[in-house]
């Protein structure tokens, strides 16, 4: 029996931070740092885009809809990969895009589907700890979304893809155009989105400025090395990772070289 008496009730489940004139970042501050993913909402002249959708503990659409410059604008939902912290709200959107390798997982999530520590595979807990993340408390959340919430009732719903994104495809919002990069390593179907004219890279979990997880289910260091070299070759101005603060090209190179030393590349 979980003792929830010490858990406060969150006033707002998501925070929203302005990144630039067309981009906002959403975050779930009451989720453990391990699963606290960055979600990005990008406004375009013809349609908008949400990149990743968090844990699905609380519906994200009511937070996203007011961010559009145009009421009821079409929103394209892009999942950079299908881990629990990136597809929680995917079922809330009509247009759902993902790499074909991970389409089945998005439709029927299987890797991890709980926010209760004791229900997580011990091998995954060991992986998180060895990667450098702090220990998990009994829950993956530090507050409850509402009074009477039962963490054991949590379900990662997933949803079938309505379209597929592969290397070289583009996601066009009218005045914004993003090229899809296949960047496996963290997961086999990980993708990133790169806007060549601005140098903006939405990297998902291919790279971020925190402890990278690269030795778990579906992960391959050999793939990660190829991905890192691909990212290093890009003329990026800023990298928006799936976790932690955004960073520039200099920091990207430093992160890559750090892991190349670890992997003895």
N, C-alpha and C positions, 0 to 999 in steps of 0.2 A: 504493500500500500504506500503510495507516494504521499509524503507530507508536503503540502503546498502552502502551508500557513505563512512561510517566510517569503513567498514570492509576491511582489507587488503587482498591481494591475497597470499595464502600460497605457498612457494617455493616447499616444499615437504609435502605431506599430512601425511605420516607415518614416525615416527622415528624408528630406529632399534638399539637395544642394545644387545651386547653379554652377555649371561647369563653364559654359560660355553662352552666347546669345541664343544658340539653337539646341543646347544640350543640358540636361539635368541628370544628376546621379541620385538614385534611391538606395537606401541602406536599411537593414533591419538591426538597429542597435541593441536589441534585447536578445539577439541570437549569439551564441558562443562564437568567438573570433574565428574558429576553424571553419564555420559554415556561414560566416557573415559576408555574403557576396555583394559586389558592386553591380548595380543594375543601371543601365543608361537609357534615357529617353531622348531621342533625337527628332526634332521637328524639321519637316521638309516642306517645300512649297506645294507639293501635291499629296503627300501622305507622310505619316510619321512612323517611327520604329522604336520598339522596346527591345533592348538587348539583355536577355536573361530575366528571370522573374522570381528569384528568391526561393524561399522554403515552402510557400503555400500555406503557412500557418494562418494568415489573414489575407483576404482577397486584395490583390494589388491593383486591379482595374480602377476602383474608385479613387485611388491616388494618382493614377496615370492619366485618366481622362481629362482632368482640369489642366494638365500641362500642355495640351495641344493648343496651337494658335487658332485652330479652326474647330468649332464644336462638331463632334461626331466625325472627325477625320478618320480615314482608314488607318489602322495601326498594324504594321507588320511586326510580328513577334519572331525574333531570331534567337535561337538557343545555341550558344557557343559550344555546349556539350551537355550531357544529360545526367550529371550528378545532382544529388538531392537539392543542393543550394542554388541551382540554376534553372530548374524547370518547375518549381512549385506552383507557379501561377499560369503555366502555359495553356491550360485548359480554358482560361478566361478570354482568350483571343481567337478570332475567326481565322486569321492567317498565321500559320505556324510553320516556320522553316528550320531545318536542321540538316546536318550532313547525313547521307543515306546510311552510313555505317551505324549510326546511332538512332535511326528512326524507330526501330523496334523497341529499343530501351525507352525512348520518350513515350511511346504508346502504352507501354506496360513496364514501369520502373521495377527493377529487381535488385540493384546493387545495394541500396540502403533505403529503408522506408520506415524510419522511426526517429523520434527526438528524445527517446529514453535511453540513457547510457547502457543500462543492463541488457537492452535488446539489440545492441550493436555487436557485430562479430568481433570477438577479442583480437583477431588478427588485424582488423582495421584500427582498433584502439591502439595497438602496439605501433602500427604504421604512423598514426597521427603523432604519437609521443616521440617516436624516433625522428620524425621530420622537424621537430622543434616546437610543436604547439603545446600550450599549457594543458594540464590534465582536465578532463571533463568532469563536471559535477554530475549529479544524478540526471539532469536534463540538459539538452542543448540550448535551452532558453533561460534567461535570467529574470524574466517577468512573464506574467500571463496576459494573453491578449484581451481577455474579458473575464468577468466574474463567473465562476463555475466551470472554467475550461478544464478539460481532462486531457493531459498530454498523451495518454495512451490511446486516445481517439484519433490522433493524427494519422492522416493517410496522404501519401504522395500520389496524387491522382494521375499525372501525366496526361497525354492526349496524342492522338495520331497526327502525324505531320500532314499539312496540306500542300507542301512543296518541299523540294530538296535543294540543298546548296552544296556545290562541289568547287574545287579549285578553279579559279578563273571566272566563276559566275559573278554577277553584280547584283547589288541591292540598290535600287534607285528610288529616291524620295522626291524627285523633281529637280531641285537645285543641288541635291547632294547625291553622290554616287560612290558606293563602297564596293571594292573588289574583295571577293572571298578568297581566303588563304586556308588551305588544309594544313593544320599544324598539330599532328599527332604527337604523342609522348605522354601527356597527362591523361589522355583518353584517346582511343583509336580514331574517333570522328571529330576531334576538336577542330573548330574553325576560328579564324580571326577576320576582322573587317578592316580594310585599309582604304583611306581616302587619299588618293595620290596628290590631289591639288593642294591639300592642306597638310599632309603628312600625319594626319590623325590615325592612330591604330587602336582599335578595340580588340584587345588580345585574349579576352577570356582568361582561362587558367594556363594558357601556353607560357605566359610569363607574367609575374607580378613581383612587387617589391616586398616579399615576405618569404617564409619557408616554403619552397616548392615541394609538392608531393609527387614523386616520380617512380615509386617502387610498389605500387598497389595493383589491384585487378585492372587489367586492360592497359597498363602503363608499360612503356618500353624506353629505356634510356637511349637505345640506338635510334629510335624515332625522334626522341627529344633533341638529340644532337643535330639531326638534320633540320628540325624545326628552328632551333636556336640560330643556326647558320643562316637560314632563310630570313629570320627576323633581323639579324645583324645587317643584312644586305639592303634593308629597306631604308629609304630616306625619311625617317620619322621625325616629327616635331614634338609629339607627345604620345605616350603610351598610357591608355586607360586599361588597367588590368582587371581581372575578375575579383581581385581582393587588394586591399591596402592602397596607399596613395598613388596617384598618377606620377609619371616620371618622364625624363627626356632621353635623348639618344645616348648621351654620355652614361647615364645610369643604366640603360638597357645593356650597353656593352660591358659595364662592370658586373652586372648580374650574370650575363652569359659567361664571362671569363671565370667568375667564381665557380659556376657549376662545371665548366670544362675542367677546372683544376680538380674538383671532387671526382669527376668521372674519368680523369686521367686522359683527356683528349689531346 
